[in-house]
Amino acid sequence: MRDGIYRKSPLALLRSVAGTIFLTAAMAVMIVSGLRQTELSNKSEGLRILEESIRRAVVIAYAVEGRYPESIAYLENNYGIQIDKTRYVVHYDIVASNLYPDVRVIELV
């Protein structure tokens, strides 16, 4: 009688193993999906922070110097802007020293 309690049929054993494998695979898929979503969120947040930092530095430069900076290099050298050139391209187009420049940050793929 004790053998009946501890012994499972092959079909029941297969079901429990398959269920365990299915649950493990489902959890792995959810973890990988969550990590990927976090990575995408971090990328877009980095892009937003860089663009906001550049815009803030442009306004500070105008307030201090009375003119908008002539280039991104000027902001990097004098206002501490750091651009990861392997990840981003910054379009900085200035028309005149008293007009706000067009600033766009583009993420490289």
C-alpha positions in Angstrom: 0.0 0.0 0.0 2.9 2.4 0.7 4.2 1.9 -2.9 1.0 3.4 -4.2 1.5 6.6 -2.3 5.0 7.3 -3.5 4.8 5.9 -7.0 3.4 7.9 -9.9 2.3 6.7 -13.2 4.5 7.6 -16.2 1.9 9.9 -17.5 1.5 11.8 -14.2 5.3 12.1 -14.0 5.5 13.4 -17.6 2.7 16.0 -16.8 4.5 17.3 -13.7 7.9 17.5 -15.5 6.2 19.2 -18.5 4.4 21.7 -16.2 7.7 22.5 -14.4 9.5 23.1 -17.7 6.6 25.2 -19.0 6.6 27.4 -15.9 10.3 27.8 -15.9 10.3 28.8 -19.6 7.4 31.2 -19.0 9.3 32.9 -16.2 12.5 33.1 -18.3 10.5 34.8 -21.1 9.0 37.3 -18.7 12.4 38.1 -17.2 14.0 38.6 -20.6 11.1 40.8 -21.7 11.3 42.9 -18.6 15.1 43.4 -19.1 14.6 44.4 -22.7 11.9 46.9 -21.8 14.2 48.4 -19.1 17.0 48.7 -21.6 14.7 50.5 -24.1 13.5 52.8 -21.4 17.1 53.6 -20.3 18.1 54.5 -23.9 15.2 56.9 -24.4 15.9 58.4 -21.0 19.6 59.0 -21.8 18.6 60.7 -25.1 16.1 63.0 -23.2 18.6 63.9 -20.5 21.4 64.7 -23.0 19.1 67.0 -25.0 17.8 68.7 -21.9 21.4 69.2 -20.6 22.4 70.8 -23.9 19.4 73.1 -23.9 20.0 74.1 -20.3 23.7 74.8 -21.1 22.7 76.9 -24.1 20.4 79.1 -21.9 23.0 79.4 -19.2 25.6 80.5 -21.7 23.2 83.1 -23.1 22.5 84.4 -19.6 26.2 84.6 -18.7 27.7 85.8 -22.0 24.9 87.6 -23.7 25.0 85.4 -26.8 24.3 81.8 -27.7 27.3 79.5 -28.1 28.6 79.1 -31.6 29.0 75.3 -31.4 28.6 72.2 -29.4 32.4 72.0 -28.9 32.1 75.4 -27.1 29.6 73.9 -24.7 31.7 70.8 -24.2 34.8 72.9 -23.4 33.2 75.6 -21.3 30.0 74.2 -19.8 30.8 70.5 -19.0 28.6 68.9 -21.6 29.7 65.4 -22.3 28.4 63.6 -25.4 28.9 59.9 -26.1 29.7 60.3 -29.8 29.4 56.5 -30.2 25.7 56.6 -29.2 24.5 60.1 -30.2 24.8 62.7 -32.9 24.0 66.3 -32.0 22.6 68.7 -34.6 23.3 72.2 -33.4 22.4 74.9 -35.9 22.8 78.6 -35.0 21.5 81.4 -37.2 22.6 84.4 -35.2 24.2 84.9 -31.7 21.0 86.4 -30.4 18.6 83.7 -31.7 18.0 80.4 -29.9 19.8 77.6 -31.9 18.1 74.5 -33.2 19.2 71.6 -31.0 18.4 68.0 -31.9 19.9 64.8 -30.5 19.7 61.7 -32.6 20.6 58.3 -31.3 22.8 56.1 -33.5 21.4 52.7 -34.2 
